C-alpha cells in the first residue's frame, strides 16, 4: 500500500511540475516576443 501511495504522489508531483514548467515557458516566450513587438509598435505610433 505504501508503494502505491508513493507512486501516486510521484505521479501527481510530476504532473504539477509539468504544468508549472509549461506555464513558465509560455510566459517567458510571451515576454521575449511581446516586449519587442510592443516597443516596435510604440515607436511606430510615436513617429506617425
C-alpha positions as CSV (number, residue, x, y, z in Angstrom):
1,X,0.0,0.0,0.0
2,X,2.9,2.4,0.8
3,X,4.4,1.8,-2.6
4,X,1.1,2.7,-4.3
5,X,0.8,5.9,-2.3
6,X,4.4,6.8,-3.2
7,X,3.8,6.2,-6.9
8,X,0.6,8.2,-6.8
9,X,2.3,11.1,-5.0
10,X,5.2,10.9,-7.5
11,X,2.7,11.0,-10.5
12,X,0.9,14.0,-9.0
13,X,4.2,15.8,-8.4
14,X,5.4,15.1,-12.0
15,X,2.1,16.4,-13.4
16,X,2.1,19.6,-11.4
17,X,5.8,20.1,-12.2
18,X,5.0,19.7,-15.9
19,X,2.1,22.2,-15.7
20,X,4.3,24.8,-13.9
21,X,7.2,24.3,-16.3
22,X,4.9,24.6,-19.3
23,X,3.3,27.8,-17.9
24,X,6.7,29.3,-17.2
25,X,7.9,28.5,-20.7
26,X,4.8,30.1,-22.1
27,X,5.2,33.2,-20.0
28,X,8.8,33.5,-20.9
29,X,8.1,33.2,-24.6
30,X,5.3,35.8,-24.4
31,X,7.7,38.2,-22.7
32,X,10.6,37.6,-25.1
33,X,8.3,38.0,-28.1
34,X,5.8,40.5,-26.7
35,X,8.1,43.2,-25.3
36,X,10.0,43.8,-28.6
37,X,6.7,43.8,-30.6
38,X,5.2,46.3,-28.1
39,X,8.2,48.6,-28.3
40,X,8.3,48.4,-32.1
41,X,4.6,49.3,-32.4
42,X,5.0,52.1,-29.7
43,X,7.8,53.6,-31.8
44,X,5.8,53.5,-34.9
45,X,2.9,55.2,-33.2
46,X,5.2,58.0,-31.9
47,X,6.6,58.8,-35.3
48,X,3.3,58.6,-37.1
